[in-house]
Amino acid sequence: PGAVHLEWLDLTTGGEAPELLPAEEIRRRLEAAGITPEKEVLTH
């Protein structure tokens, strides 16, 4: 319950040599998925 799936590639520019998006854009996408600083996050 409460699980959120966020594909790590969605936080990159994509293409053959993807780079991470700027920090503010990553933060925006995380918050849109319901992932906020006050929540515990487990990754796998």
PDB file of N, CA, C and O in Angstrom:
ATOM      1  N   PRO A   1       0.830  -1.205   0.000  1.00  0.00           N
ATOM      2  CA  PRO A   1       0.000   0.000   0.000  1.00  0.00           C
ATOM      3  C   PRO A   1       0.868   1.260   0.000  1.00  0.00           C
ATOM      4  O   PRO A   1       1.851   1.349   0.736  1.00  0.00           O
ATOM      5  N   GLY A   2       0.505   2.195  -0.804  1.00  0.00           N
ATOM      6  CA  GLY A   2       1.246   3.448  -0.861  1.00  0.00           C
ATOM      7  C   GLY A   2       2.460   3.415  -1.772  1.00  0.00           C
ATOM      8  O   GLY A   2       3.194   4.398  -1.865  1.00  0.00           O
ATOM      9  N   ALA A   3       2.678   2.292  -2.445  1.00  0.00           N
ATOM     10  CA  ALA A   3       3.849   2.184  -3.314  1.00  0.00           C
ATOM     11  C   ALA A   3       3.691   3.084  -4.539  1.00  0.00           C
ATOM     12  O   ALA A   3       2.588   3.291  -5.045  1.00  0.00           O
ATOM     13  N   VAL A   4       4.819   3.608  -4.996  1.00  0.00           N
ATOM     14  CA  VAL A   4       4.855   4.450  -6.190  1.00  0.00           C
ATOM     15  C   VAL A   4       5.948   3.909  -7.094  1.00  0.00           C
ATOM     16  O   VAL A   4       7.058   3.638  -6.637  1.00  0.00           O
ATOM     17  N   HIS A   5       5.641   3.751  -8.369  1.00  0.00           N
ATOM     18  CA  HIS A   5       6.666   3.325  -9.322  1.00  0.00           C
ATOM     19  C   HIS A   5       7.096   4.539 -10.133  1.00  0.00           C
ATOM     20  O   HIS A   5       6.271   5.236 -10.723  1.00  0.00           O
ATOM     21  N   LEU A   6       8.392   4.775 -10.152  1.00  0.00           N
ATOM     22  CA  LEU A   6       8.949   5.852 -10.968  1.00  0.00           C
ATOM     23  C   LEU A   6      10.180   5.290 -11.664  1.00  0.00           C
ATOM     24  O   LEU A   6      11.178   4.977 -11.014  1.00  0.00           O
ATOM     25  N   GLU A   7      10.110   5.165 -12.959  1.00  0.00           N
ATOM     26  CA  GLU A   7      11.224   4.631 -13.732  1.00  0.00           C
ATOM     27  C   GLU A   7      12.359   5.652 -13.739  1.00  0.00           C
ATOM     28  O   GLU A   7      12.147   6.820 -14.067  1.00  0.00           O
ATOM     29  N   TRP A   8      13.555   5.214 -13.380  1.00  0.00           N
ATOM     30  CA  TRP A   8      14.675   6.150 -13.278  1.00  0.00           C
ATOM     31  C   TRP A   8      14.971   6.828 -14.610  1.00  0.00           C
ATOM     32  O   TRP A   8      15.447   7.963 -14.624  1.00  0.00           O
ATOM     33  N   LEU A   9      14.704   6.165 -15.719  1.00  0.00           N
ATOM     34  CA  LEU A   9      14.952   6.781 -17.024  1.00  0.00           C
ATOM     35  C   LEU A   9      14.067   7.998 -17.265  1.00  0.00           C
ATOM     36  O   LEU A   9      14.391   8.848 -18.094  1.00  0.00           O
ATOM     37  N   ASP A  10      12.949   8.086 -16.543  1.00  0.00           N
ATOM     38  CA  ASP A  10      12.074   9.255 -16.661  1.00  0.00           C
ATOM     39  C   ASP A  10      12.711  10.500 -16.052  1.00  0.00           C
ATOM     40  O   ASP A  10      12.185  11.605 -16.188  1.00  0.00           O
ATOM     41  N   LEU A  11      13.838  10.317 -15.384  1.00  0.00           N
ATOM     42  CA  LEU A  11      14.547  11.446 -14.781  1.00  0.00           C
ATOM     43  C   LEU A  11      15.802  11.804 -15.579  1.00  0.00           C
ATOM     44  O   LEU A  11      16.693  12.498 -15.089  1.00  0.00           O
ATOM     45  N   THR A  12      15.849  11.313 -16.821  1.00  0.00           N
ATOM     46  CA  THR A  12      16.995  11.583 -17.684  1.00  0.00           C
ATOM     47  C   THR A  12      16.545  12.247 -18.983  1.00  0.00           C
ATOM     48  O   THR A  12      15.352  12.366 -19.263  1.00  0.00           O
ATOM     49  N   THR A  13      17.531  12.673 -19.766  1.00  0.00           N
ATOM     50  CA  THR A  13      17.265  13.306 -21.053  1.00  0.00           C
ATOM     51  C   THR A  13      16.915  12.291 -22.129  1.00  0.00           C
ATOM     52  O   THR A  13      16.421  12.666 -23.192  1.00  0.00           O
ATOM     53  N   GLY A  14      17.163  11.012 -21.872  1.00  0.00           N
ATOM     54  CA  GLY A  14      16.885   9.965 -22.853  1.00  0.00           C
ATOM     55  C   GLY A  14      17.973   9.902 -23.908  1.00  0.00           C
ATOM     56  O   GLY A  14      19.019  10.537 -23.773  1.00  0.00           O
ATOM     57  N   GLY A  15      17.726   9.147 -24.941  1.00  0.00           N
ATOM     58  CA  GLY A  15      18.691   9.025 -26.023  1.00  0.00           C
ATOM     59  C   GLY A  15      19.776   8.003 -25.723  1.00  0.00           C
ATOM     60  O   GLY A  15      19.703   7.269 -24.737  1.00  0.00           O
ATOM     61  N   GLU A  16      20.789   7.967 -26.595  1.00  0.00           N
ATOM     62  CA  GLU A  16      21.871   6.991 -26.465  1.00  0.00           C
ATOM     63  C   GLU A  16      22.769   7.247 -25.268  1.00  0.00           C
ATOM     64  O   GLU A  16      23.295   6.302 -24.681  1.00  0.00           O
ATOM     65  N   ALA A  17      22.953   8.488 -24.899  1.00  0.00           N
ATOM     66  CA  ALA A  17      23.815   8.843 -23.767  1.00  0.00           C
ATOM     67  C   ALA A  17      23.017   9.734 -22.812  1.00  0.00           C
ATOM     68  O   ALA A  17      23.276  10.934 -22.721  1.00  0.00           O
ATOM     69  N   PRO A  18      22.043   9.146 -22.098  1.00  0.00           N
ATOM     70  CA  PRO A  18      21.180   9.964 -21.247  1.00  0.00           C
ATOM     71  C   PRO A  18      21.936  10.613 -20.094  1.00  0.00           C
ATOM     72  O   PRO A  18      22.866  10.033 -19.533  1.00  0.00           O
ATOM     73  N   GLU A  19      21.524  11.805 -19.760  1.00  0.00           N
ATOM     74  CA  GLU A  19      22.056  12.525 -18.602  1.00  0.00           C
ATOM     75  C   GLU A  19      20.893  12.825 -17.678  1.00  0.00           C
ATOM     76  O   GLU A  19      19.747  12.924 -18.117  1.00  0.00           O
ATOM     77  N   LEU A  20      21.194  12.969 -16.389  1.00  0.00           N
ATOM     78  CA  LEU A  20      20.143  13.339 -15.448  1.00  0.00           C
ATOM     79  C   LEU A  20      19.609  14.723 -15.785  1.00  0.00           C
ATOM     80  O   LEU A  20      20.351  15.602 -16.224  1.00  0.00           O
ATOM     81  N   LEU A  21      18.322  14.900 -15.576  1.00  0.00           N
ATOM     82  CA  LEU A  21      17.699  16.207 -15.756  1.00  0.00           C
ATOM     83  C   LEU A  21      18.203  17.158 -14.676  1.00  0.00           C
ATOM     84  O   LEU A  21      18.767  16.704 -13.680  1.00  0.00           O
ATOM     85  N   PRO A  22      18.015  18.454 -14.847  1.00  0.00           N
ATOM     86  CA  PRO A  22      18.379  19.407 -13.794  1.00  0.00           C
ATOM     87  C   PRO A  22      17.630  19.076 -12.493  1.00  0.00           C
ATOM     88  O   PRO A  22      16.511  18.565 -12.526  1.00  0.00           O
ATOM     89  N   ALA A  23      18.254  19.369 -11.367  1.00  0.00           N
ATOM     90  CA  ALA A  23      17.705  19.017 -10.052  1.00  0.00           C
ATOM     91  C   ALA A  23      16.277  19.518  -9.857  1.00  0.00           C
ATOM     92  O   ALA A  23      15.446  18.791  -9.313  1.00  0.00           O
ATOM     93  N   GLU A  24      15.978  20.724 -10.281  1.00  0.00           N
ATOM     94  CA  GLU A  24      14.631  21.276 -10.086  1.00  0.00           C
ATOM     95  C   GLU A  24      13.586  20.483 -10.870  1.00  0.00           C
ATOM     96  O   GLU A  24      12.470  20.283 -10.390  1.00  0.00           O
ATOM     97  N   GLU A  25      13.937  20.038 -12.058  1.00  0.00           N
ATOM     98  CA  GLU A  25      13.011  19.233 -12.861  1.00  0.00           C
ATOM     99  C   GLU A  25      12.807  17.857 -12.226  1.00  0.00           C
ATOM    100  O   GLU A  25      11.689  17.340 -12.204  1.00  0.00           O
ATOM    101  N   ILE A  26      13.880  17.267 -11.712  1.00  0.00           N
ATOM    102  CA  ILE A  26      13.746  15.986 -11.006  1.00  0.00           C
ATOM    103  C   ILE A  26      12.850  16.166  -9.793  1.00  0.00           C
ATOM    104  O   ILE A  26      11.968  15.343  -9.548  1.00  0.00           O
ATOM    105  N   ARG A  27      13.062  17.216  -9.041  1.00  0.00           N
ATOM    106  CA  ARG A  27      12.237  17.498  -7.855  1.00  0.00           C
ATOM    107  C   ARG A  27      10.762  17.639  -8.242  1.00  0.00           C
ATOM    108  O   ARG A  27       9.888  17.115  -7.552  1.00  0.00           O
ATOM    109  N   ARG A  28      10.489  18.334  -9.327  1.00  0.00           N
ATOM    110  CA  ARG A  28       9.115  18.519  -9.792  1.00  0.00           C
ATOM    111  C   ARG A  28       8.472  17.183 -10.153  1.00  0.00           C
ATOM    112  O   ARG A  28       7.321  16.928  -9.799  1.00  0.00           O
ATOM    113  N   ARG A  29       9.210  16.341 -10.850  1.00  0.00           N
ATOM    114  CA  ARG A  29       8.671  15.034 -11.250  1.00  0.00           C
ATOM    115  C   ARG A  29       8.459  14.117 -10.048  1.00  0.00           C
ATOM    116  O   ARG A  29       7.477  13.377  -9.992  1.00  0.00           O
ATOM    117  N   LEU A  30       9.376  14.169  -9.094  1.00  0.00           N
ATOM    118  CA  LEU A  30       9.207  13.365  -7.878  1.00  0.00           C
ATOM    119  C   LEU A  30       7.961  13.805  -7.120  1.00  0.00           C
ATOM    120  O   LEU A  30       7.162  12.969  -6.697  1.00  0.00           O
ATOM    121  N   GLU A  31       7.793  15.102  -6.948  1.00  0.00           N
ATOM    122  CA  GLU A  31       6.625  15.616  -6.233  1.00  0.00           C
ATOM    123  C   GLU A  31       5.332  15.278  -6.972  1.00  0.00           C
ATOM    124  O   GLU A  31       4.320  14.983  -6.337  1.00  0.00           O
ATOM    125  N   ALA A  32       5.353  15.316  -8.296  1.00  0.00           N
ATOM    126  CA  ALA A  32       4.170  14.958  -9.076  1.00  0.00           C
ATOM    127  C   ALA A  32       3.787  13.491  -8.864  1.00  0.00           C
ATOM    128  O   ALA A  32       2.616  13.124  -8.966  1.00  0.00           O
ATOM    129  N   ALA A  33       4.788  12.662  -8.568  1.00  0.00           N
ATOM    130  CA  ALA A  33       4.543  11.243  -8.310  1.00  0.00           C
ATOM    131  C   ALA A  33       4.189  10.989  -6.847  1.00  0.00           C
ATOM    132  O   ALA A  33       3.919   9.853  -6.458  1.00  0.00           O
ATOM    133  N   GLY A  34       4.191  12.050  -6.036  1.00  0.00           N
ATOM    134  CA  GLY A  34       3.856  11.896  -4.625  1.00  0.00           C
ATOM    135  C   GLY A  34       5.048  11.612  -3.737  1.00  0.00           C
ATOM    136  O   GLY A  34       4.883  11.241  -2.575  1.00  0.00           O
ATOM    137  N   ILE A  35       6.248  11.782  -4.269  1.00  0.00           N
ATOM    138  CA  ILE A  35       7.476  11.549  -3.508  1.00  0.00           C
ATOM    139  C   ILE A  35       7.978  12.901  -3.020  1.00  0.00           C
ATOM    140  O   ILE A  35       8.402  13.740  -3.815  1.00  0.00           O
ATOM    141  N   THR A  36       7.926  13.106  -1.710  1.00  0.00           N
ATOM    142  CA  THR A  36       8.320  14.387  -1.121  1.00  0.00           C
ATOM    143  C   THR A  36       9.369  14.154  -0.036  1.00  0.00           C
ATOM    144  O   THR A  36       9.506  13.036   0.460  1.00  0.00           O
ATOM    145  N   PRO A  37      10.111  15.199   0.335  1.00  0.00           N
ATOM    146  CA  PRO A  37      11.198  15.046   1.304  1.00  0.00           C
ATOM    147  C   PRO A  37      10.780  14.452   2.653  1.00  0.00           C
ATOM    148  O   PRO A  37      11.579  13.771   3.296  1.00  0.00           O
ATOM    149  N   GLU A  38       9.554  14.695   3.085  1.00  0.00           N
ATOM    150  CA  GLU A  38       9.149  14.204   4.398  1.00  0.00           C
ATOM    151  C   GLU A  38       8.728  12.736   4.392  1.00  0.00           C
ATOM    152  O   GLU A  38       8.436  12.174   5.448  1.00  0.00           O
ATOM    153  N   LYS A  39       8.693  12.112   3.221  1.00  0.00           N
ATOM    154  CA  LYS A  39       8.289  10.704   3.129  1.00  0.00           C
ATOM    155  C   LYS A  39       9.510   9.788   3.093  1.00  0.00           C
ATOM    156  O   LYS A  39      10.549  10.131   2.530  1.00  0.00           O
ATOM    157  N   GLU A  40       9.358   8.621   3.705  1.00  0.00           N
ATOM    158  CA  GLU A  40      10.410   7.612   3.643  1.00  0.00           C
ATOM    159  C   GLU A  40      10.379   6.975   2.257  1.00  0.00           C
ATOM    160  O   GLU A  40       9.312   6.656   1.733  1.00  0.00           O
ATOM    161  N   VAL A  41      11.561   6.794   1.669  1.00  0.00           N
ATOM    162  CA  VAL A  41      11.654   6.222   0.334  1.00  0.00           C
ATOM    163  C   VAL A  41      12.546   4.986   0.384  1.00  0.00           C
ATOM    164  O   VAL A  41      13.661   5.032   0.904  1.00  0.00           O
ATOM    165  N   LEU A  42      12.049   3.901  -0.154  1.00  0.00           N
ATOM    166  CA  LEU A  42      12.826   2.671  -0.299  1.00  0.00           C
ATOM    167  C   LEU A  42      12.955   2.403  -1.787  1.00  0.00           C
ATOM    168  O   LEU A  42      11.963   2.429  -2.515  1.00  0.00           O
ATOM    169  N   THR A  43      14.160   2.150  -2.236  1.00  0.00           N
ATOM    170  CA  THR A  43      14.371   1.892  -3.662  1.00  0.00           C
ATOM    171  C   THR A  43      14.817   0.456  -3.875  1.00  0.00           C
ATOM    172  O   THR A  43      15.419  -0.163  -2.997  1.00  0.00           O
ATOM    173  N   HIS A  44      14.517  -0.051  -5.033  1.00  0.00           N
ATOM    174  CA  HIS A  44      15.023  -1.382  -5.408  1.00  0.00           C
ATOM    175  C   HIS A  44      14.993  -1.532  -6.902  1.00  0.00           C
ATOM    176  O   HIS A  44      15.378  -2.578  -7.426  1.00  0.00           O
TER     177      HIS A  44
END
